[in-house]
Amino acid sequence: MDDDVQIDSEEDLYRNPVVYEPTDQKLDLDRDDLGVPHGKELREKLIRMRGRVSVDQRGLICPDCRKLRNRRVPMYLVERDGVWLASHYRKPGEKPISHESDEHLARKERIAKDSEDHGFRADIESAAADGHARLDVRITGADGIVLGYEPQLSEQTARGMRAREGFRRRSGIRSVWDFADPDHAGIGTVPYVRTPNLPASVIRVQKNPIAIQDGNFVLEEGQCTQSGSLTRCPDKPYDPENPTDAGYCGGWHRLLVPAHQSSAFTGEGRLTLTRFIVEAAAGERIPFQRGGHHGWLPAQQWQKYMEANGPALKEKERRSLVRDGDRRDRCIEDRPDSEVRSEPKLKRGGRTVVLETRAAQEAEPVKTAQVAEVDYVARDASGRPIPLCRFGCGQPASLPGPEGFPEHYSCRRNYEDTGRATEKRA
């Protein structure tokens, strides 16, 4: 009787709400009495139905599908080590049920099309190799990079975000989580960017740039004085009510600073989501993790970060079993009826990551450059030197261009833009 059902993936399985249709009551599968009157008898009845009554006639349905899609989607119970979970009914080979908002869909469609327009293959709703994660957009980048673009517009817990990122990391996916809420629990918890909360109609117009507001970092170091290269002391908590209070300590710091808070930021040439995704797929932007905080660095900044600090310690590997997660921390995709137990929201100010600090009496002479220059020869994973970009930027190349010469995607774009401008003047 249950041989023709397609079970939800391990990642999707523990997030599903379920309603008993005859009484229109939402069931709490964590409780023996299901949270409803006469729940123990109902629980035994539902268990007895397994293998005897067709899924469509057991009375369990998905409340989200009914509300968002005006569709009756039957559900059935699945046991995992004594824990009962609700799974959507679909036949083998059918796509998982979608519960995404129009804004969520618009972001996926926009990034997939922009990626393909820049020469990178993009697939919407693609499963990871081990089947434990479903990528909103899978982008096949340069040199074997697999980029997963994951817009996340609904409220989540930090624990849930770490679990979802773990599924992707173990599959070799380099994830870009896109948040619109500046206080989302996933910011810093996973490799992220933050973009404006825009309506779907605006997102779908490709000539409208979507600005990156957070998540892109740069490396800075120098004396912590009013005349130094740092804009504020990282040891002084950021006060949103008084953002100009820098509180310099006189010491020396090496920092990872959000690009928009760096001393070099002028507000011009702001990074867009399309440019970020394309450069990340080309290997020109690399995710970092330091002290549990995640973000992205330009490739040349990543080289200097590695020279100065070495690789970050690996996180303890998490097992991918559903029973290891709290089913109240459901990983949802903009689903209004799914219950999420989230930690109290904290208003977030500065996101500077301190790499090294020395007291004023130990501080080195003030460096005149914003970022210390380091003499090094960039090498690939096999130890071979990486050639410099042919467009003269002075940095190691990230990929071979159409002609086979080493280059950066961004340098090629600037070169082509300059050529077009010259033609127009001529």
C-alpha positions in Angstrom: 0.0 0.0 0.0 2.9 2.4 0.8 5.2 1.2 -2.0 4.1 4.0 -4.5 4.9 7.0 -2.3 7.9 9.3 -2.6 9.2 10.3 0.9 10.4 13.9 1.4 14.2 14.3 1.7 15.8 14.2 5.1 16.1 18.0 5.0 12.4 18.6 4.2 11.0 15.8 6.4 11.0 17.4 9.8 9.5 20.8 8.8 6.0 19.7 7.7 2.8 20.8 9.5 -0.1 18.4 9.2 -3.9 18.7 9.6 -6.5 16.0 10.3 -9.1 16.8 7.7 -12.3 15.3 9.2 -12.0 17.7 12.3 -9.8 20.3 10.6 -7.3 20.2 13.5 -3.5 20.7 13.3 -1.7 17.8 14.9 1.4 18.0 17.0 3.3 14.8 16.3 5.7 15.5 19.2 2.9 14.7 21.7 1.3 11.3 22.4 -2.1 12.9 22.3 -1.3 14.9 19.1 -2.5 18.1 21.0 -6.1 17.4 20.3 -9.1 15.9 22.2 -9.0 12.1 22.0 -5.6 12.3 20.4 -4.3 9.0 21.7 -7.1 7.1 20.0 -6.6 9.1 16.8 -2.8 8.4 16.9 -3.4 4.6 17.2 -6.0 4.8 14.4 -3.6 6.6 12.0 -0.8 4.2 12.7 -3.1 1.2 12.1 -4.0 2.7 8.7 -0.4 2.4 7.5 -0.2 -0.3 4.8 -4.0 -0.9 5.0 -5.7 2.3 3.8 -4.6 4.4 0.8 -2.8 7.6 1.6 -5.5 9.7 0.0 -8.1 8.3 2.4 -6.3 8.6 5.7 -7.4 12.2 6.4 -4.0 13.8 6.8 -3.4 16.9 4.5 -0.9 19.7 4.2 -2.3 23.1 5.5 0.2 25.1 3.6 -0.7 23.6 0.2 -4.4 24.2 1.0 -3.8 27.8 1.9 -1.1 28.9 -0.6 -2.0 26.7 -3.6 -5.7 26.0 -3.0 -4.8 22.3 -3.4 -5.6 19.3 -1.3 -2.3 17.4 -0.9 -2.5 14.2 1.2 0.2 13.4 3.8 1.3 10.2 5.6 3.3 9.3 8.6 7.0 8.3 8.5 8.9 6.9 11.5 12.5 7.8 12.2 13.9 6.0 15.3 10.6 6.3 17.2 9.9 9.9 16.0 6.9 10.4 13.8 7.0 12.9 11.0 4.6 13.9 8.2 5.6 13.6 4.6 3.8 14.9 1.5 2.3 12.3 -0.8 3.8 12.3 -4.3 4.6 9.5 -6.7 8.2 8.6 -7.4 9.8 11.0 -9.8 7.5 13.9 -9.0 9.1 17.2 -7.9 8.8 18.2 -4.2 5.9 20.4 -3.2 6.8 24.1 -3.5 5.7 26.6 -0.8 7.6 29.5 -2.0 6.4 33.1 -2.2 6.4 35.1 -5.4 9.4 37.2 -4.2 11.3 34.0 -3.5 10.6 32.6 -7.0 11.5 36.0 -8.6 14.9 36.0 -7.0 15.6 32.4 -8.1 14.5 33.2 -11.7 16.5 36.4 -11.8 19.8 34.9 -10.6 19.4 31.8 -12.9 18.9 34.0 -16.0 21.7 36.4 -15.0 24.1 33.6 -14.4 23.4 32.0 -17.8 23.7 35.4 -19.5 27.3 35.5 -18.2 28.2 32.0 -19.4 27.5 29.9 -16.3 25.0 27.1 -16.4 22.2 27.5 -13.8 19.5 25.0 -12.7 16.5 25.8 -10.6 15.5 23.3 -7.9 18.4 21.0 -8.3 19.2 18.3 -5.7 22.7 17.9 -4.2 24.7 14.8 -5.0 23.8 13.0 -1.8 20.1 14.0 -2.1 20.1 15.6 1.3 19.8 19.2 0.1 17.7 20.8 -2.7 19.3 23.9 -4.1 17.1 26.8 -5.1 19.6 27.6 -7.9 22.6 25.5 -8.7 25.3 27.4 -10.7 28.1 25.5 -12.3 31.1 27.8 -12.0 34.8 27.8 -13.1 37.4 25.2 -11.9 34.8 22.8 -10.5 33.0 25.4 -8.3 29.4 24.5 -7.6 27.5 27.6 -6.3 24.2 27.3 -4.5 22.1 30.5 -4.4 19.6 30.3 -1.5 17.2 33.3 -1.0 15.8 33.1 2.5 12.9 35.5 3.2 11.2 33.7 6.1 12.2 33.7 9.7 14.6 31.0 10.8 16.6 29.9 13.8 20.4 29.9 13.8 20.4 26.2 14.6 18.2 25.5 11.6 20.4 27.6 9.3 23.5 25.8 10.4 21.9 22.4 9.8 20.8 23.4 6.3 24.3 24.8 5.5 25.8 21.6 6.8 23.8 19.5 4.2 25.2 21.7 1.4 28.8 21.9 2.7 29.0 18.1 3.0 27.9 17.9 -0.7 30.7 20.2 -1.8 28.3 23.1 -2.4 29.6 26.7 -1.9 26.3 28.4 -0.7 25.3 32.0 -1.0 22.4 32.7 1.4 20.5 35.9 0.5 18.6 37.6 3.4 16.4 40.7 3.2 16.0 41.1 7.0 19.0 42.9 8.6 18.3 41.1 11.8 17.8 37.6 10.4 19.3 34.8 12.6 21.2 33.5 9.6 23.4 36.6 9.1 26.9 35.6 10.0 25.8 32.1 10.9 26.2 31.0 7.2 28.0 32.5 4.1 25.6 35.2 3.3 24.7 38.5 1.5 22.0 40.9 2.4 19.8 42.6 -0.2 16.8 45.0 -0.1 13.3 43.6 0.5 11.9 44.2 -3.0 8.6 43.2 -4.6 8.7 40.4 -7.2 7.8 42.8 -10.1 10.9 44.9 -9.4 13.2 41.9 -9.0 12.1 40.4 -12.4 13.2 43.5 -14.3 16.8 42.7 -15.1 17.8 46.3 -15.8 17.1 47.0 -12.1 20.3 46.4 -10.1 19.9 44.7 -6.7 22.4 46.2 -4.3 24.5 44.1 -1.9 24.1 45.7 1.5 26.1 43.3 3.7 28.1 40.1 3.6 31.0 41.3 1.5 34.1 41.9 3.6 37.6 43.4 3.2 40.8 43.1 5.2 42.1 46.2 7.0 44.8 46.8 9.6 46.4 49.8 11.2 46.6 52.1 14.2 43.4 52.7 16.1 43.6 56.5 16.3 41.6 59.3 14.9 44.3 60.0 12.3 44.8 56.2 11.5 43.4 54.2 8.7 40.6 52.5 10.8 37.2 54.1 10.9 36.3 53.0 14.4 37.7 50.8 17.3 36.4 47.2 16.9 36.5 46.7 20.7 34.0 49.4 21.3 30.4 48.1 20.8 28.6 49.8 17.9 25.8 52.1 19.0 23.1 52.6 16.4 21.9 55.7 18.3 25.4 57.2 18.1 27.1 55.8 15.0 29.8 58.5 14.9 31.2 57.5 18.3 34.4 55.7 17.1 36.1 55.4 20.6 39.7 55.0 19.4 41.9 52.9 21.8 45.4 53.8 20.3 46.3 50.1 19.7 46.8 48.2 16.5 44.2 45.9 14.9 43.9 43.6 11.9 40.2 43.2 11.0 37.7 41.8 8.5 35.3 44.7 7.9 32.1 44.8 5.9 33.0 46.6 2.7 30.4 49.3 3.2 31.9 50.1 6.6 35.5 50.2 5.4 37.7 53.3 5.3 37.9 53.0 1.5 34.1 52.9 0.8 32.8 56.0 -1.0 29.3 54.7 -2.0 30.2 54.7 -5.7 30.2 51.6 -7.8 28.2 49.6 -5.3 28.3 45.9 -5.6 25.2 44.3 -7.1 23.8 40.8 -6.5 24.3 39.8 -10.1 28.0 40.8 -10.2 28.6 39.1 -6.8 27.1 35.8 -8.0 29.0 35.8 -11.3 32.3 36.7 -9.6 31.7 34.0 -6.9 31.0 31.4 -9.6 34.3 32.5 -11.3 36.2 32.1 -8.0 36.8 35.8 -7.5 34.9 35.8 -4.2 35.6 33.2 -1.6 33.6 32.4 1.6 35.4 32.6 5.0 34.6 31.5 8.5 36.4 33.1 11.5 35.3 32.5 15.1 31.9 31.2 14.0 31.2 34.2 11.8 30.8 33.7 8.0 31.1 36.1 5.1 32.8 36.6 1.7 36.1 38.1 0.7 37.5 39.1 -2.8 40.1 36.6 -3.9 43.0 38.9 -3.5 41.9 39.8 0.0 41.5 36.1 0.7 45.1 35.5 -0.2 46.3 38.2 2.2 44.0 36.8 4.9 45.5 33.4 4.5 49.0 34.7 4.5 48.4 36.6 7.8 46.1 34.1 9.6 46.3 30.7 8.0 43.2 28.5 7.4 40.3 28.6 9.8 39.8 25.5 12.0 37.2 23.1 10.6 33.9 23.0 12.4 32.9 19.7 14.0 31.1 17.7 11.4 27.4 17.3 12.1 25.6 14.1 11.3 22.8 14.5 8.8 20.2 12.4 10.7 16.8 14.0 11.2 16.7 12.9 14.8 19.6 15.1 15.6 17.6 18.2 14.9 14.8 19.7 17.0 11.7 19.3 14.9 10.3 22.6 16.3 13.2 24.3 14.5 11.6 23.6 11.1 13.5 24.7 8.1 10.8 26.6 6.2 10.6 28.3 2.8 8.3 31.3 3.4 5.5 29.0 4.8 3.0 30.9 6.9 1.5 28.0 8.8 4.7 26.3 9.7 5.6 27.0 13.3 9.1 28.3 14.0 10.5 28.6 17.5 13.1 31.3 17.0 15.5 32.8 19.5 14.8 36.4 20.6 15.9 38.8 17.8 19.0 40.9 18.5 19.4 44.2 16.8 22.7 43.9 14.9 25.0 46.8 14.4 28.6 46.5 13.3 29.8 43.1 12.0 33.6 43.6 12.2 35.6 40.4 12.8 38.8 41.0 14.8 41.7 38.9 13.7 44.5 40.4 15.8 44.9 43.2 18.3 47.9 44.7 20.0 47.9 47.2 22.8 49.1 50.8 22.3 52.5 50.2 23.8 53.0 47.2 21.6 51.7 48.7 18.4 53.8 49.0 15.3 54.3 52.3 13.5 51.3 53.5 11.6 50.9 51.9 8.2 50.0 54.4 5.5 48.2 51.8 3.3 44.7 50.7 4.1 45.7 47.1 3.5 49.3 45.9 4.2 51.0 44.8 1.0 52.3 41.2 1.2 54.9 39.8 -1.2 53.8 36.4 -2.2 53.3 34.1 -5.2 49.8 32.8 -5.4 49.7 29.0 -6.0 46.8 26.7 -6.8 45.9 23.5 -4.9 48.7 21.5 -6.6 51.4 24.1 -5.8 51.7 25.6 -9.3 52.1 29.4 -9.5 48.9 31.1 -10.7 49.5 33.6 -13.6 48.6 37.2 -13.3 45.5 38.6 -14.9 46.3 39.6 -18.5 44.4 43.0 -18.1 47.1 44.4 -15.9 45.4 44.5 -12.5 48.4 42.9 -10.9 46.4 40.1 -9.1 46.4 36.3 -9.7 43.9 35.3 -12.4 40.8 33.4 -11.4 39.9 31.7 -14.7 41.0 31.3 -18.3 39.0 33.6 -20.6 37.4 32.7 -24.0 40.7 33.1 -25.7 42.4 30.8 -23.1 44.4 33.6 -21.4 44.3 34.1 -17.6 42.0 36.9 -16.5 39.3 38.0 -14.0 35.6 38.3 -15.0 35.4 41.8 -13.5 38.6 43.0 -15.4 37.2 41.7 -18.7 33.9 43.5 -18.1 35.8 46.8 -17.3 37.9 46.3 -20.4 34.9 45.7 -22.6 33.1 48.7 -21.1 36.1 50.9 -21.8 36.2 49.7 -25.4 32.6 50.4 -26.0 33.0 53.9 -24.5 35.9 54.5 -26.8 33.9 53.4 -29.9 31.0 55.8 -28.9 33.4 58.8 -28.6 34.9 57.9 -32.0 
